[in-house]
Amino acid sequence: MSQTVKLVLEDGTEIEGTSFGAFTSAAGEVVFSTAMTGYPENLTDPSFAGQILVLTYPMVGNYGVPGEELYESISKIFESDKIHIAGLVVNYYSEEHSHWNAAKSLGDWLAEYNIPGIFGVDTRMLTKKLREKGAMLGKIVAEQDVPLHDPNLENLVAQVSPQGVQHYGSGQHKIVLVDCGTKTNIIRCFLERDVELIRVPWNYDFTTLDYDGLFLSNGPGDPKMCDATIRHLQKALQQDKPIFGICLGSQLMGLAAGGDTFKLKYGHRSHNQPVKLTGTQRCYITSQNHGFAVDTETLPAEWTMLFENLNDGTCEGIKHKTKPFFSTQFHPEAAGGPQDTEFLFDQFLDEVEKYKAGK
Ligand SMILES: NC(=O)CC[C@H](N)C(=O)O
């Protein structure tokens, strides 16, 4: 039986559609992604916490959702252990799915986590609105109305970061991963290399640990909420041990360095964002999911922009001019999206090797 629900935006827009997933109401920030595939990865990416996700690809759900498999005690398939989006908005939902490793439908999967979906929405019209006016607060309303609320005013990182310290793998290089909501493919990327990984909570004082390199993960919300991480990072920046940050990790590096971050009008969420490596004409096509960026103008003199977004000129990564500290605003670990920049994990570990050789 199909049930009607509506999507309501803070500008007063109301769009009727049909419910799938959980028949319940939810509020959040409405953002869009133009990626054509990858909903199992996107929905479990902790960086989407608090957000109602609009997928512009018109037909969604036709390959279902894979079953869970584990790799070194983490998920082999998903980017975390649950769905993090607040709600899902699509044009056409394929109730019938077919794929060799599908275990369930997208609707059943959403329902399992009590997340509402709405389909039958003109997602092209909706996306144009979000591009013109910027990302907006909104809600999916089933029977009970709910108030609008801005997830960026909360410390979402504290909600998705783990409680304790975990160790993974064995290898030559001891890397501390500050988990502000890490995607599991970052862990997989490290474990495929010569690394022993120590995964710590966002507010853990990692400066007391013995390690060779520091990694700062992606994560949800406004980077300025991560005061404890920024404080610890400021101490690490005084030393010479290599540091690599991805997405939120890049923003935290910018803030700890003394720079500022700002909210983009509607963010970058897709699998085909072009970025240029500073000082070259080399362009990489990257996977992205962010709503904030580092303001390059505010960076102190010893820092510089490492990558630039070729669509809007915003900062896609920074680096220290003399120390082995660098970051990307995009996702070299992909999942989903292109894997063209995964070599950055090797470059980071090369820096770690150099640092250890010079010690
Ligand atoms: N994927 C991420 O790490 C996103 C970082 C931050 N929450 C943003 O939206 O910009």
The ligand as an SDF file (V2000), in Angstrom:
LIG
                    3D

 10  9  0  0  0  0  0  0  0  0999 V2000
   33.0430   14.2690    4.2890 N   0  0  0  0  0  0  0  0  0  0  0  0
   33.4480   15.1210    5.2210 C   0  0  0  0  0  0  0  0  0  0  0  0
   34.3830   14.8760    5.9850 O   0  0  0  0  0  0  0  0  0  0  0  0
   32.6590   16.3950    5.3380 C   0  0  0  0  0  0  0  0  0  0  0  0
   33.2930   17.4330    6.2060 C   0  0  0  0  0  0  0  0  0  0  0  0
   32.3060   18.4770    6.7250 C   0  0  0  0  0  0  0  0  0  0  0  0
   31.3270   17.8970    7.5730 N   0  0  0  0  0  0  0  0  0  0  0  0
   31.6660   19.1890    5.5530 C   0  0  0  0  0  0  0  0  0  0  0  0
   30.5200   19.0060    5.2820 O   0  0  0  0  0  0  0  0  0  0  0  0
   32.3050   19.9500    4.8700 O   0  0  0  0  0  0  0  0  0  0  0  0
  1  2  1  0
  2  3  2  0
  2  4  1  0
  4  5  1  0
  5  6  1  0
  6  7  1  0
  6  8  1  0
  8  9  2  0
  8 10  1  0
M  END
$$$$
